[in-house]
Amino acid sequence: MSIEYLIPVVIIIIAFIVIVTWRVGWRYGKISPSREVTAVYEHFQVDPGQHYYISGADLYPNAIMGIDKSWMLESDLWKKKDLDSQGMKELVQSMQSKSREQNRMLHGFDISDNRGEKIGEWFSLMGISTTVKIIGERTVVIHTPPIDTWNS
């Protein structure tokens, strides 16, 4: 093989290794539908082992999220809420009222880390997608739902 063919091959191999190494460094979790989580929110239960956050309007949030207290959420967009069962009831009922007006369904989801271990819960309209990115040993970035969640 001549040197003029060898150089491009080596460059392609190095680029491939860099891209694979770069992607492997990213660790993603996921959200999965859960009837159990749906029931927890519909019964306004608050888990003392979780920190709660909302996205969107305080009156009817786009989503409510609970993250295990052993994890840190890195985000400026989620609003942390100290919830008791009454506060949870008010949030969920306002979301339920809004979803009924629009003939849409609310649902609960498990939030899992990159190893499949549950790290929290999510409650929102069906069909919302998000990204769960693990950026440290116990640090997670979870993107908020679209700002126009209730209008789409």
Residue pairs with C-beta under 8 A, 6 or more apart in sequence:
1 9
26 133
27 113
27 114
27 133
27 134
27 135
28 114
28 131
28 132
28 133
28 134
29 111
29 112
29 113
29 114
29 119
29 132
29 133
29 134
29 140
30 111
30 112
30 132
31 109
31 110
31 111
31 112
31 122
31 130
31 132
32 109
32 110
32 112
33 107
33 108
33 109
34 108
34 109
34 110
34 121
35 108
36 108
37 108
37 109
37 110
37 121
37 122
37 123
38 106
38 107
38 108
38 123
39 108
40 47
40 108
40 121
41 64
41 88
41 92
41 106
41 108
41 121
41 123
42 92
44 85
44 86
44 88
44 89
44 92
45 85
45 88
46 52
46 83
46 84
46 85
46 87
46 88
47 66
47 121
49 68
49 69
50 66
50 67
50 68
50 69
50 120
50 121
51 66
51 67
51 69
51 73
51 80
52 64
52 65
52 66
52 80
52 81
52 82
52 83
52 88
53 64
53 65
53 66
53 67
53 73
53 75
53 78
53 79
53 80
53 81
54 61
54 62
54 63
54 64
54 65
54 78
54 79
54 81
54 91
55 61
55 62
55 63
55 65
55 77
55 78
55 79
55 144
55 145
56 62
56 63
56 144
56 145
56 147
56 149
56 150
58 79
59 94
60 91
60 94
60 95
60 97
60 98
60 150
61 91
61 95
62 124
62 125
62 128
62 144
62 145
62 146
62 147
62 149
62 150
63 122
63 123
63 124
63 128
63 144
63 145
63 149
64 88
64 91
64 92
64 95
64 122
64 123
64 124
65 78
65 111
65 120
65 121
65 122
65 123
65 142
66 120
66 121
66 122
67 73
67 111
67 119
67 120
67 140
67 142
68 118
68 119
68 120
70 138
71 119
71 120
71 138
71 139
71 140
72 136
72 138
72 139
72 140
73 139
73 140
73 141
73 142
74 135
74 139
74 140
74 141
75 141
75 142
75 144
77 144
78 142
78 144
81 87
81 91
83 91
92 106
92 123
95 106
95 123
96 106
98 150
99 105
99 106
99 125
102 150
104 125
104 126
105 125
105 126
106 123
106 124
106 125
106 126
107 123
107 124
107 125
107 126
108 121
108 122
108 123
109 121
109 122
109 123
109 124
110 118
110 120
110 121
110 122
111 118
111 119
111 120
111 121
111 122
111 132
111 142
112 118
112 119
112 132
113 119
113 132
113 134
113 140
114 134
119 140
122 130
124 145
124 149
125 149
125 150
128 145
128 146
128 149
130 142
130 143
130 144
130 145
131 141
131 142
131 143
132 140
132 141
132 142
133 140
133 141
133 142
134 140
135 141
146 152
